[in-house]
Amino acid sequence: MSMRVATFALSGSLMNHALTTQAKLAEKQTQEASGLVSSDYGGLGTDAGKLVDLEVSLSRAQAYADAATQATERVEVMYSATGSIIDALTDARTTLSSASVDTEDLVAVQETAASLLEEVVSLLNTQYEGRYLFAGTDTLEAPVDLSGYTAVDADTADTGYYAGDSTIISVKVDADRTVSYGVTADNEAFEKTIRVLSLIADSDSDTLTDDDLETLSNLLVEAQDEVIAVQSGLSLAAATLENAAAEQEDFVSIAETSIDDLRSADLAEVAVAVAQYETQLEASYAAVGKLSSVSLLDYL
């Protein structure tokens, strides 16, 4: 094959144009097949920075949402445990209200109180995901141990049974907000619960009077009211955490949509571009082919 000198430059230009068109066609065909603008950040141009920022923000928001959700689950377990403690105090009040200083009555009351005290201790030693929930930050050790504990009297508070710390757990739910949640087993409501049940279980029928029974009954009421207040606080904490998690999940949803918009190709637009580039490429190859077929002999 031969070519006139005058057509050589034109042929080269057409070939370069064809190769450029071919590259653009290949890019659009890749987008059409994958549904993505580009498989890497480099192909996104100025949108690459936006995408990176969105992905970082999404990852952070999801971490906040997960942390808030996990904290909510812990609070719900604690809420259930305090509910059971409230029920135990109700049972103790019912039993005590029907008792008198009669020895047989007191034996039944003592047995009931001892059983309920054991239940309360078990509830305050509740574990969830390997953590003792009522132990503050000392989550690896059971917070309540009565082996060396003896209630002194109805008026003397004593948290000697408690082995945890006094730190209330908190969780970061966004860049500027931390939510405290939970309660420790040395809380006044639980101390009073353990104290009154211990006093009833260990009461001396020989010296107990009707006034003593009334004092213990009143102490049960106080303990129950305070545990109910603790449970209400847990409910508020759970609601706060749920709202915080929902806010972060909403942001995650919006960020995911924005990321998808930046990464995803407009398939209708891509299909039109593919057809246009194919037409241009066919025309370029046809022109190159026609020029390539021209010979000097045709003009002699």
C-alpha positions as CSV (number, residue, x, y, z in Angstrom):
1,M,0.0,0.0,0.0
2,S,1.3,3.5,-0.8
3,M,0.1,6.9,0.1
4,R,0.6,10.4,-1.3
5,V,2.6,12.8,0.9
6,A,-0.3,15.2,0.9
7,T,-2.7,12.7,2.5
8,F,-0.2,11.4,5.1
9,A,-0.8,14.1,7.7
10,L,-4.6,13.9,7.3
11,S,-4.5,10.2,7.7
12,G,-2.4,10.5,10.9
13,S,-4.9,13.0,12.3
14,L,-7.8,10.8,11.5
15,M,-6.1,7.8,13.1
16,N,-5.4,9.8,16.3
17,H,-9.0,10.9,16.4
18,A,-10.1,7.3,15.9
19,L,-7.9,6.1,18.8
20,T,-9.2,8.9,21.0
21,T,-12.8,8.0,20.1
22,Q,-12.0,4.3,20.7
23,A,-10.7,5.1,24.2
24,K,-13.8,7.1,25.0
25,L,-16.0,4.3,23.7
26,A,-14.2,1.8,25.8
27,E,-14.7,4.0,28.9
28,K,-18.4,4.4,28.3
29,Q,-18.8,0.7,27.6
30,T,-17.1,-0.1,30.9
31,Q,-19.5,2.4,32.6
32,E,-22.4,0.7,30.9
33,A,-21.3,-2.7,32.0
34,S,-20.5,-1.8,35.6
35,G,-23.0,1.0,36.2
36,L,-20.2,3.1,37.8
37,V,-18.6,6.3,36.6
38,S,-15.2,4.9,37.5
39,S,-13.7,1.9,39.4
40,D,-11.3,4.2,41.2
41,Y,-11.1,7.8,42.5
42,G,-9.0,9.0,39.7
43,G,-11.7,8.6,37.2
44,L,-14.2,10.8,39.2
45,G,-12.4,14.1,38.6
46,T,-13.5,16.9,40.9
47,D,-16.1,14.5,42.5
48,A,-13.3,12.4,44.0
49,G,-12.8,14.7,47.0
50,K,-16.6,14.9,47.6
51,L,-16.8,11.1,47.5
52,V,-13.9,10.7,50.0
53,D,-15.5,13.2,52.4
54,L,-18.8,11.5,52.2
55,E,-17.4,8.0,52.7
56,V,-15.5,9.2,55.8
57,S,-18.6,10.9,57.2
58,L,-20.7,7.8,56.5
59,S,-18.2,5.5,58.3
60,R,-18.2,7.8,61.3
61,A,-22.0,8.1,61.4
62,Q,-22.4,4.3,61.2
63,A,-20.0,3.8,64.1
64,Y,-21.9,6.3,66.2
65,A,-25.2,4.6,65.3
66,D,-23.8,1.2,66.2
67,A,-22.5,2.4,69.5
68,A,-25.8,4.0,70.4
69,T,-27.7,0.9,69.4
70,Q,-25.4,-1.3,71.5
71,A,-25.9,1.0,74.5
72,T,-29.6,0.9,74.0
73,E,-29.6,-2.9,74.1
74,R,-27.7,-2.8,77.4
75,V,-30.1,-0.2,78.9
76,E,-33.0,-2.4,77.9
77,V,-31.5,-5.4,79.7
78,M,-31.0,-3.2,82.8
79,Y,-34.6,-1.9,82.5
80,S,-35.8,-5.5,82.5
81,A,-33.7,-6.3,85.5
82,T,-35.0,-3.4,87.5
83,G,-38.5,-4.3,86.6
84,S,-37.9,-7.7,88.1
85,I,-36.5,-6.1,91.2
86,I,-39.7,-4.0,91.5
87,D,-41.7,-7.2,91.2
88,A,-39.6,-8.8,94.0
89,L,-40.3,-5.8,96.2
90,T,-44.0,-6.1,95.5
91,D,-43.9,-9.7,96.5
92,A,-42.1,-8.8,99.7
93,R,-44.6,-6.1,100.6
94,T,-47.5,-8.5,100.0
95,T,-45.9,-11.1,102.2
96,L,-45.0,-8.7,105.0
97,S,-48.4,-7.0,105.0
98,S,-50.1,-10.2,106.0
99,A,-47.6,-11.1,108.7
100,S,-47.6,-10.4,112.4
101,V,-45.1,-11.0,115.2
102,D,-46.4,-14.6,115.4
103,T,-43.4,-17.0,114.9
104,E,-44.9,-19.1,112.1
105,D,-45.8,-15.9,110.1
106,L,-42.3,-14.6,110.5
107,V,-40.7,-17.9,109.4
108,A,-42.6,-17.7,106.1
109,V,-41.8,-14.0,105.7
110,Q,-38.1,-14.7,106.4
111,E,-37.9,-17.5,103.9
112,T,-39.6,-15.3,101.2
113,A,-37.3,-12.4,101.9
114,A,-34.2,-14.6,101.7
115,S,-35.4,-16.0,98.4
116,L,-36.2,-12.5,97.0
117,L,-32.8,-11.2,98.2
118,E,-31.1,-14.0,96.3
119,E,-33.1,-13.1,93.2
120,V,-32.2,-9.4,93.6
121,V,-28.5,-10.1,93.9
122,S,-28.7,-12.3,90.8
123,L,-30.4,-9.5,88.9
124,L,-27.8,-6.9,89.9
125,N,-25.1,-9.3,88.7
126,T,-26.8,-9.5,85.3
127,Q,-24.3,-10.0,82.5
128,Y,-24.8,-9.0,78.8
129,E,-22.2,-9.7,76.1
130,G,-19.8,-10.7,78.8
131,R,-20.2,-7.4,80.8
132,Y,-21.6,-7.0,84.3
133,L,-24.0,-4.2,83.6
134,F,-24.4,-2.8,87.1
135,A,-20.7,-2.6,87.9
136,G,-19.8,0.7,86.4
137,T,-16.6,0.4,84.3
138,D,-15.4,-2.6,86.3
139,T,-17.4,-4.9,84.0
140,L,-15.4,-8.1,84.5
141,E,-16.3,-8.6,88.2
142,A,-19.7,-9.3,89.7
143,P,-20.7,-6.1,91.5
144,V,-22.7,-7.7,94.3
145,D,-21.4,-10.1,96.9
146,L,-23.2,-10.6,100.2
147,S,-20.8,-13.0,101.7
148,G,-19.4,-10.4,104.1
149,Y,-22.5,-8.3,104.4
150,T,-24.8,-7.8,107.3
151,A,-27.5,-5.1,107.4
152,V,-27.1,-3.0,110.6
153,D,-30.6,-1.5,111.0
154,A,-33.3,0.2,109.0
155,D,-31.7,3.6,109.1
156,T,-28.1,2.7,108.3
157,A,-27.1,2.6,104.7
158,D,-24.2,0.2,103.8
159,T,-22.8,-0.5,100.3
160,G,-20.2,-2.9,101.6
161,Y,-21.6,-5.6,99.3
162,Y,-20.6,-3.6,96.2
163,A,-17.4,-4.6,94.3
164,G,-17.7,-2.3,91.2
165,D,-16.9,1.4,90.8
166,S,-19.1,4.5,90.8
167,T,-18.6,5.5,87.1
168,I,-21.7,5.8,85.0
169,I,-21.1,4.4,81.5
170,S,-21.4,6.9,78.7
171,V,-21.3,6.6,74.9
172,K,-20.4,9.2,72.2
173,V,-23.4,9.5,69.8
174,D,-22.0,12.2,67.6
175,A,-19.0,14.5,67.3
176,D,-20.3,16.9,70.0
177,R,-22.6,14.8,72.2
178,T,-22.1,12.1,74.8
179,V,-24.9,10.3,76.5
180,S,-24.5,8.8,80.0
181,Y,-26.6,5.7,80.7
182,G,-27.1,2.9,83.1
183,V,-26.9,2.7,86.9
184,T,-24.6,1.0,89.4
185,A,-25.5,-1.6,92.0
186,D,-24.5,0.7,94.8
187,N,-27.3,3.1,93.9
188,E,-29.4,4.2,96.9
189,A,-32.4,2.4,95.5
190,F,-30.6,-0.9,95.3
191,E,-28.8,-0.5,98.6
192,K,-32.1,0.1,100.3
193,T,-33.6,-2.9,98.6
194,I,-30.8,-5.2,99.8
195,R,-30.9,-3.7,103.3
196,V,-34.6,-4.2,103.9
197,L,-34.7,-7.7,102.4
198,S,-31.7,-8.6,104.5
199,L,-33.3,-7.2,107.7
200,I,-36.5,-9.1,107.1
201,A,-34.7,-12.4,106.2
202,D,-32.5,-12.1,109.4
203,S,-35.2,-10.7,111.7
204,D,-35.4,-12.1,115.3
205,S,-38.9,-13.3,116.1
206,D,-38.1,-13.0,119.8
207,T,-37.5,-9.2,119.7
208,L,-39.4,-8.1,116.6
209,T,-42.4,-5.8,117.4
210,D,-45.3,-4.6,115.3
211,D,-43.6,-1.2,115.1
212,D,-40.6,-3.0,113.6
213,L,-42.8,-4.6,111.0
214,E,-44.2,-1.2,110.1
215,T,-40.8,0.3,109.8
216,L,-39.7,-2.5,107.5
217,S,-42.9,-2.1,105.5
218,N,-42.3,1.6,105.0
219,L,-38.7,0.9,104.0
220,L,-39.9,-1.6,101.4
221,V,-42.2,1.1,100.0
222,E,-39.3,3.6,99.9
223,A,-37.1,1.1,98.2
224,Q,-39.7,0.2,95.6
225,D,-40.4,3.9,94.8
226,E,-36.7,4.6,94.3
227,V,-36.2,1.6,92.1
228,I,-39.2,2.7,90.0
229,A,-37.5,6.1,89.6
230,V,-34.3,4.4,88.5
231,Q,-36.2,2.4,85.9
232,S,-37.8,5.6,84.6
233,G,-34.3,7.1,84.2
234,L,-33.2,4.0,82.3
235,S,-36.3,4.5,80.1
236,L,-35.3,8.1,79.3
237,A,-31.8,7.1,78.5
238,A,-33.0,4.4,76.2
239,A,-35.2,6.9,74.3
240,T,-32.3,9.3,74.0
241,L,-30.0,6.6,72.7
242,E,-32.7,5.4,70.2
243,N,-33.2,8.9,68.9
244,A,-29.4,9.4,68.5
245,A,-29.1,6.1,66.7
246,A,-32.0,7.0,64.4
247,E,-30.5,10.4,63.6
248,Q,-27.2,8.8,62.6
249,E,-29.0,6.1,60.6
250,D,-30.8,8.9,58.7
251,F,-27.5,10.5,57.9
252,V,-26.1,7.2,56.8
253,S,-29.0,6.7,54.4
254,I,-28.6,10.2,52.9
255,A,-24.8,9.7,52.6
256,E,-25.2,6.4,50.9
257,T,-27.6,7.9,48.4
258,S,-25.2,10.8,47.7
259,I,-22.3,8.4,47.3
260,D,-24.3,6.3,44.9
261,D,-25.2,9.4,42.9
262,L,-21.5,10.3,42.6
263,R,-20.3,6.8,41.8
264,S,-23.2,5.6,39.5
265,A,-23.3,6.4,35.8
266,D,-26.4,7.6,34.1
267,L,-27.0,4.5,32.0
268,A,-29.4,6.3,29.6
269,E,-26.8,9.0,29.0
270,V,-24.1,6.5,28.7
271,A,-26.1,4.4,26.1
272,V,-26.5,7.5,24.0
273,A,-22.7,8.3,24.2
274,V,-21.8,4.7,23.3
275,A,-24.0,4.9,20.2
276,Q,-22.5,8.3,19.2
277,Y,-18.9,7.1,19.7
278,E,-19.6,3.9,17.8
279,T,-20.9,6.0,14.9
280,Q,-17.9,8.4,15.1
281,L,-15.5,5.5,15.3
282,E,-17.0,3.8,12.2
283,A,-16.8,7.0,10.3
284,S,-13.2,7.6,11.3
285,Y,-12.1,4.1,10.3
286,A,-13.9,4.4,7.0
287,A,-12.1,7.7,6.3
288,V,-8.8,6.3,7.3
289,G,-9.4,3.2,5.1
290,K,-10.3,5.4,2.1
291,L,-7.2,7.5,2.4
292,S,-5.1,4.4,2.9
293,S,-6.3,3.0,-0.4
294,V,-5.1,6.0,-2.4
295,S,-2.0,5.2,-4.5
296,L,0.3,7.4,-6.6
297,L,-0.4,5.1,-9.6
298,D,-3.9,6.4,-9.6
299,Y,-2.6,9.8,-10.8
300,L,0.0,8.6,-13.4
